[in-house]
Amino acid sequence: MENNEKFSLSIEHFQTWIVIKIQGYLDAHTSPILENTISDAIKNDENQIIVDFEHLDYISSAGFGVFMEFIEEVREKEGDIVLVKMSDKIHKLFELLGFTYLFKIYTTISEIK
């Protein structure tokens, strides 16, 4: 099974936010799927973006790069990208890379104001 078969995403809405739920493996092969989804949201003036990590099993450097690619752009448009429901393993990787200083990370969506 190829990695892109091990990755999927779905889109929902929560208040003024678009919620992108990611599942499986986010790597060099699958990160363009998330990249295109976030890009499309920004083009549609949906600059309040939540990425739900609840069912994400793996993230590579390419996956981390997707978040860095868009954070400045959405904040310039008075939006944000916030991250929710990370496993401890993935949260530790975000900490090691210093991403916890760049992104707001919540345990649940209901914590987001």
DORO-168359 format. One record per residue (C-alpha): residue number from 1; chain; x, y, z. Coordinates in Angstrom, 1 decimal. Example, Ala and Ser with C-alpha at 12.3 -4.5 7.8 and 13.67 -1.06 7.14 Angstrom:
<rs>
<r><n>1</n><chain>A</chain><x>12.3</x><y>-4.5</y><z>7.8</z></r>
<r><n>2</n><chain>A</chain><x>13.7</x><y>-1.1</y><z>7.1</z></r>
</rs>
This chain:
<rs>
<r><n>1</n><chain>A</chain><x>0.0</x><y>0.0</y><z>0.0</z></r>
<r><n>2</n><chain>A</chain><x>1.4</x><y>3.4</y><z>-0.9</z></r>
<r><n>3</n><chain>A</chain><x>1.6</x><y>6.2</y><z>1.7</z></r>
<r><n>4</n><chain>A</chain><x>-1.0</x><y>8.3</y><z>-0.1</z></r>
<r><n>5</n><chain>A</chain><x>-3.5</x><y>5.5</y><z>0.5</z></r>
<r><n>6</n><chain>A</chain><x>-2.6</x><y>5.8</y><z>4.2</z></r>
<r><n>7</n><chain>A</chain><x>-3.5</x><y>9.5</y><z>4.3</z></r>
<r><n>8</n><chain>A</chain><x>-6.9</x><y>11.2</y><z>4.1</z></r>
<r><n>9</n><chain>A</chain><x>-8.4</x><y>14.4</y><z>5.2</z></r>
<r><n>10</n><chain>A</chain><x>-11.9</x><y>15.8</y><z>5.7</z></r>
<r><n>11</n><chain>A</chain><x>-13.2</x><y>19.3</y><z>6.1</z></r>
<r><n>12</n><chain>A</chain><x>-15.8</x><y>20.5</y><z>8.6</z></r>
<r><n>13</n><chain>A</chain><x>-16.6</x><y>23.9</y><z>10.1</z></r>
<r><n>14</n><chain>A</chain><x>-16.6</x><y>25.1</y><z>13.7</z></r>
<r><n>15</n><chain>A</chain><x>-17.9</x><y>28.6</y><z>14.4</z></r>
<r><n>16</n><chain>A</chain><x>-15.8</x><y>30.9</y><z>12.1</z></r>
<r><n>17</n><chain>A</chain><x>-13.2</x><y>28.2</y><z>11.6</z></r>
<r><n>18</n><chain>A</chain><x>-12.6</x><y>25.7</y><z>8.9</z></r>
<r><n>19</n><chain>A</chain><x>-11.5</x><y>22.3</y><z>10.4</z></r>
<r><n>20</n><chain>A</chain><x>-9.2</x><y>20.1</y><z>8.4</z></r>
<r><n>21</n><chain>A</chain><x>-9.1</x><y>16.6</y><z>10.0</z></r>
<r><n>22</n><chain>A</chain><x>-6.0</x><y>14.7</y><z>8.9</z></r>
<r><n>23</n><chain>A</chain><x>-5.5</x><y>11.0</y><z>9.2</z></r>
<r><n>24</n><chain>A</chain><x>-2.7</x><y>8.5</y><z>8.6</z></r>
<r><n>25</n><chain>A</chain><x>0.8</x><y>9.5</y><z>7.3</z></r>
<r><n>26</n><chain>A</chain><x>1.7</x><y>13.0</y><z>6.4</z></r>
<r><n>27</n><chain>A</chain><x>5.0</x><y>12.8</y><z>4.5</z></r>
<r><n>28</n><chain>A</chain><x>6.6</x><y>14.0</y><z>1.2</z></r>
<r><n>29</n><chain>A</chain><x>4.1</x><y>12.0</y><z>-0.9</z></r>
<r><n>30</n><chain>A</chain><x>0.9</x><y>13.1</y><z>1.0</z></r>
<r><n>31</n><chain>A</chain><x>1.8</x><y>16.6</y><z>2.1</z></r>
<r><n>32</n><chain>A</chain><x>0.7</x><y>18.1</y><z>-1.2</z></r>
<r><n>33</n><chain>A</chain><x>-2.9</x><y>17.0</y><z>-0.4</z></r>
<r><n>34</n><chain>A</chain><x>-2.9</x><y>19.1</y><z>2.8</z></r>
<r><n>35</n><chain>A</chain><x>-1.0</x><y>21.9</y><z>1.1</z></r>
<r><n>36</n><chain>A</chain><x>-3.6</x><y>22.2</y><z>-1.6</z></r>
<r><n>37</n><chain>A</chain><x>-6.4</x><y>22.1</y><z>0.9</z></r>
<r><n>38</n><chain>A</chain><x>-5.0</x><y>24.9</y><z>3.0</z></r>
<r><n>39</n><chain>A</chain><x>-4.1</x><y>26.9</y><z>-0.1</z></r>
<r><n>40</n><chain>A</chain><x>-7.7</x><y>26.5</y><z>-1.3</z></r>
<r><n>41</n><chain>A</chain><x>-9.1</x><y>27.6</y><z>2.0</z></r>
<r><n>42</n><chain>A</chain><x>-6.9</x><y>30.8</y><z>2.0</z></r>
<r><n>43</n><chain>A</chain><x>-8.0</x><y>31.5</y><z>-1.6</z></r>
<r><n>44</n><chain>A</chain><x>-11.7</x><y>31.3</y><z>-0.4</z></r>
<r><n>45</n><chain>A</chain><x>-10.9</x><y>33.8</y><z>2.4</z></r>
<r><n>46</n><chain>A</chain><x>-11.1</x><y>31.0</y><z>5.1</z></r>
<r><n>47</n><chain>A</chain><x>-8.1</x><y>32.2</y><z>7.1</z></r>
<r><n>48</n><chain>A</chain><x>-9.2</x><y>30.7</y><z>10.5</z></r>
<r><n>49</n><chain>A</chain><x>-7.9</x><y>27.2</y><z>10.1</z></r>
<r><n>50</n><chain>A</chain><x>-7.9</x><y>24.4</y><z>12.6</z></r>
<r><n>51</n><chain>A</chain><x>-5.9</x><y>21.2</y><z>11.8</z></r>
<r><n>52</n><chain>A</chain><x>-7.1</x><y>18.2</y><z>13.8</z></r>
<r><n>53</n><chain>A</chain><x>-4.4</x><y>15.7</y><z>14.4</z></r>
<r><n>54</n><chain>A</chain><x>-6.5</x><y>13.2</y><z>16.3</z></r>
<r><n>55</n><chain>A</chain><x>-6.0</x><y>10.4</y><z>13.7</z></r>
<r><n>56</n><chain>A</chain><x>-2.5</x><y>11.4</y><z>12.4</z></r>
<r><n>57</n><chain>A</chain><x>0.0</x><y>8.6</y><z>13.0</z></r>
<r><n>58</n><chain>A</chain><x>3.1</x><y>10.0</y><z>11.4</z></r>
<r><n>59</n><chain>A</chain><x>4.5</x><y>13.4</y><z>10.2</z></r>
<r><n>60</n><chain>A</chain><x>7.7</x><y>13.9</y><z>8.3</z></r>
<r><n>61</n><chain>A</chain><x>9.7</x><y>17.1</y><z>7.7</z></r>
<r><n>62</n><chain>A</chain><x>7.7</x><y>17.7</y><z>4.6</z></r>
<r><n>63</n><chain>A</chain><x>4.5</x><y>17.6</y><z>6.7</z></r>
<r><n>64</n><chain>A</chain><x>6.0</x><y>20.2</y><z>9.1</z></r>
<r><n>65</n><chain>A</chain><x>6.9</x><y>22.3</y><z>6.1</z></r>
<r><n>66</n><chain>A</chain><x>3.3</x><y>22.6</y><z>5.1</z></r>
<r><n>67</n><chain>A</chain><x>2.5</x><y>24.5</y><z>8.3</z></r>
<r><n>68</n><chain>A</chain><x>5.5</x><y>26.8</y><z>7.9</z></r>
<r><n>69</n><chain>A</chain><x>4.5</x><y>27.6</y><z>4.4</z></r>
<r><n>70</n><chain>A</chain><x>1.2</x><y>29.2</y><z>5.3</z></r>
<r><n>71</n><chain>A</chain><x>1.4</x><y>30.5</y><z>8.8</z></r>
<r><n>72</n><chain>A</chain><x>2.7</x><y>34.0</y><z>7.8</z></r>
<r><n>73</n><chain>A</chain><x>0.2</x><y>34.4</y><z>5.0</z></r>
<r><n>74</n><chain>A</chain><x>-2.8</x><y>33.6</y><z>7.2</z></r>
<r><n>75</n><chain>A</chain><x>-1.6</x><y>35.9</y><z>10.0</z></r>
<r><n>76</n><chain>A</chain><x>-1.1</x><y>38.7</y><z>7.6</z></r>
<r><n>77</n><chain>A</chain><x>-4.8</x><y>38.2</y><z>6.7</z></r>
<r><n>78</n><chain>A</chain><x>-5.7</x><y>38.4</y><z>10.4</z></r>
<r><n>79</n><chain>A</chain><x>-6.3</x><y>34.6</y><z>10.5</z></r>
<r><n>80</n><chain>A</chain><x>-4.4</x><y>31.8</y><z>12.2</z></r>
<r><n>81</n><chain>A</chain><x>-3.6</x><y>28.1</y><z>11.9</z></r>
<r><n>82</n><chain>A</chain><x>-4.2</x><y>26.3</y><z>15.2</z></r>
<r><n>83</n><chain>A</chain><x>-3.5</x><y>22.6</y><z>15.9</z></r>
<r><n>84</n><chain>A</chain><x>-5.6</x><y>20.3</y><z>18.0</z></r>
<r><n>85</n><chain>A</chain><x>-5.8</x><y>16.8</y><z>19.4</z></r>
<r><n>86</n><chain>A</chain><x>-2.1</x><y>15.8</y><z>18.9</z></r>
<r><n>87</n><chain>A</chain><x>-0.7</x><y>12.6</y><z>20.2</z></r>
<r><n>88</n><chain>A</chain><x>2.0</x><y>12.9</y><z>22.8</z></r>
<r><n>89</n><chain>A</chain><x>4.5</x><y>11.6</y><z>20.2</z></r>
<r><n>90</n><chain>A</chain><x>3.7</x><y>14.2</y><z>17.6</z></r>
<r><n>91</n><chain>A</chain><x>3.5</x><y>16.9</y><z>20.2</z></r>
<r><n>92</n><chain>A</chain><x>7.0</x><y>16.1</y><z>21.3</z></r>
<r><n>93</n><chain>A</chain><x>8.2</x><y>16.5</y><z>17.7</z></r>
<r><n>94</n><chain>A</chain><x>6.6</x><y>19.9</y><z>17.5</z></r>
<r><n>95</n><chain>A</chain><x>8.3</x><y>20.9</y><z>20.8</z></r>
<r><n>96</n><chain>A</chain><x>11.7</x><y>19.7</y><z>19.5</z></r>
<r><n>97</n><chain>A</chain><x>11.4</x><y>21.8</y><z>16.4</z></r>
<r><n>98</n><chain>A</chain><x>10.3</x><y>24.9</y><z>18.3</z></r>
<r><n>99</n><chain>A</chain><x>6.9</x><y>24.9</y><z>16.6</z></r>
<r><n>100</n><chain>A</chain><x>5.1</x><y>25.1</y><z>20.0</z></r>
<r><n>101</n><chain>A</chain><x>6.3</x><y>28.8</y><z>20.0</z></r>
<r><n>102</n><chain>A</chain><x>4.9</x><y>29.4</y><z>16.5</z></r>
<r><n>103</n><chain>A</chain><x>1.5</x><y>27.6</y><z>16.8</z></r>
<r><n>104</n><chain>A</chain><x>-1.3</x><y>27.5</y><z>19.3</z></r>
<r><n>105</n><chain>A</chain><x>-1.9</x><y>23.9</y><z>20.2</z></r>
<r><n>106</n><chain>A</chain><x>-5.0</x><y>22.8</y><z>22.0</z></r>
<r><n>107</n><chain>A</chain><x>-6.2</x><y>19.4</y><z>23.3</z></r>
<r><n>108</n><chain>A</chain><x>-9.8</x><y>20.0</y><z>22.1</z></r>
<r><n>109</n><chain>A</chain><x>-11.5</x><y>22.2</y><z>19.6</z></r>
<r><n>110</n><chain>A</chain><x>-13.9</x><y>23.6</y><z>22.2</z></r>
<r><n>111</n><chain>A</chain><x>-10.9</x><y>25.4</y><z>23.9</z></r>
<r><n>112</n><chain>A</chain><x>-10.4</x><y>27.6</y><z>20.8</z></r>
<r><n>113</n><chain>A</chain><x>-11.9</x><y>31.1</y><z>21.1</z></r>
</rs>
